[in-house]
Amino acid sequence: MQYMSTRGNVSGVGFIDAFLMGLATDGGLLVPQQIPTVSAETLKAWSKLSYQELTLAILDLYTNNEIPADDLKKLVADSYSTFRHPEVTPVTKLKDKLYLLELFHGPTFAFKDIALQFMGQLYTYVARTRNLKINILGATSGDTGASSIEGVRGKEGINICILHPHGKVSKVQELQMTTVTEDNVLNLSVHGNFDDCQRIIKDLFADLDFKSKNNLCAINSINIVRIIAQTVYYFYAYFRVQEQEAGGAEQVSFSVPSGNFGDIFAGYLAKRMGLPVDRLIVATNANNILERFVDTGVYKPDNFRMTHSPSMDIQVASNFERYLYYVLGEDTAAIETLMNAFRSEGNLSVNEETLAKVRSEFGAYGVDNDECLDTIKRFESANGYILDPHSACGVAAAEQRGTGGVIVSLATAHPAKFDEAVQLTGIKQTFPAQIEALFNKPQSFKIVAGETSIIASELVEFFGSRG
Ligand SMILES: *Cc1c(COP(=O)(O)O)cnc(C)c1O
């Protein structure tokens, strides 16, 4: 398998090189040159695999044997050894035809751990085997930062700098990132919102000279490896539903709490690989650019809003470009034109025919703050199950946009990470010990202005000082 850019000027890139490249050097996003497909027979065989075995089976389609099988097996085993649940991503039934895929059993209690624990292991492996110095740069709305820092703290040959929007992440997210004591970690708390942080790092990655001089690598979902690792749990959940649903389910829909469109794009990729997915439901909060796109065909950022689900407070969804590439028939020239229009005019739109195609695959629903809290309360009193505010958006969207068939809603975080919202419902929760312990630790971060040049000099200083 080789990788190419959605904008057509980069191709023939191997797996590890794609992993190291992050953003494609022409400003586009890397995608597989052909999506591998799996037969019904293979699906049947995969249905009996453990989470780790399934990960290896899927990676095998994407890695070109660039990593010896025994090494890859160890990387995967180590990635998921830190999870608190033996199934890694268990599926539970919430009510008739509605299942919850719990993705928060990793070390930082959010779904980002699933891909980022693996990427942390892979960066460490690549740094060692290729004798490289790797400087990871990422932007976070809270969970990516915590998870990627956890994945590489103290690792030889690796440094990491994470930008988070100052005062716009939850207390637990902030503590998870900033109480880490290893000196290969730098937290920059940026004046601005997540979109500002993401724009700054995209600008820095697009400056190829800066990128190569500073050995910059990406941890955000602009990295294709993150997407590939996230396809695994769509397959896994589909198989578990077949076991739990009387008579099975021919097709399954997924409702996905969305911000950067990375997680749901992984679901789309799984569907293109041959998983019998009915509908993909984009669940958003009041930052509903994706819902408006599905409604109107126009993709246009609106005013940024702070909500109870801060990890989804995102206007410009970077992975959206990957989906556009596929829905426009893999036409790289069309993507280049559309993305240039987006850059100069601040919006882009697709024609009626394309929009009809989008609507045949995706539903979308924006959940406002009241509905989010109401959903948390409703399920707590009906089942005693406390949903975190992101997962609650997923469940509310599943209820509003379902097709009548079986739906799996993705639970992207543990409620203890977002107690600010849970408290507003009047529900009292007990914190897991790992989270409770964070409150007594000193924090370390630097507050900086949201300007690319200022961040660039912080990076030069930090990465430079680390040799
Ligand atoms: C990152 C995140 C999301 C959004 O995922 P995307 O891949 O950015 O669409 C949803 N919920 C939680 C808890 C997250 O951390």
The ligand as an SDF file (V2000), in Angstrom:
LIG
                    3D

 15 15  0  0  0  0  0  0  0  0999 V2000
  -11.5580   14.5640   19.7640 C   0  0  0  0  0  0  0  0  0  0  0  0
  -12.8670   14.2560   20.3780 C   0  0  0  0  0  0  0  0  0  0  0  0
  -14.0490   14.2180   19.6130 C   0  0  0  0  0  0  0  0  0  0  0  0
  -14.0720   14.5840   18.1480 C   0  0  0  0  0  0  0  0  0  0  0  0
  -13.3540   13.6880   17.3330 O   0  0  0  0  0  0  0  0  0  0  0  0
  -12.8840   14.1340   15.8820 P   0  0  0  0  0  0  0  0  0  0  0  0
  -12.0420   13.0180   15.3820 O   0  0  0  0  0  0  0  0  0  0  0  0
  -12.0910   15.3960   16.0840 O   0  0  0  0  0  0  0  0  0  0  0  0
  -14.1020   14.3780   15.0660 O   0  0  0  0  0  0  0  0  0  0  0  0
  -15.2110   13.8310   20.2450 C   0  0  0  0  0  0  0  0  0  0  0  0
  -15.2450   13.5480   21.5750 N   0  0  0  0  0  0  0  0  0  0  0  0
  -14.1340   13.5760   22.3370 C   0  0  0  0  0  0  0  0  0  0  0  0
  -14.2340   13.2590   23.7780 C   0  0  0  0  0  0  0  0  0  0  0  0
  -12.9070   13.9350   21.7680 C   0  0  0  0  0  0  0  0  0  0  0  0
  -11.8060   13.9650   22.5320 O   0  0  0  0  0  0  0  0  0  0  0  0
  1  2  1  0
  2  3  1  0
  2 14  2  0
  3  4  1  0
  3 10  2  0
  4  5  1  0
  5  6  1  0
  6  7  2  0
  6  8  1  0
  6  9  1  0
 10 11  1  0
 11 12  2  0
 12 13  1  0
 12 14  1  0
 14 15  1  0
M  END
$$$$
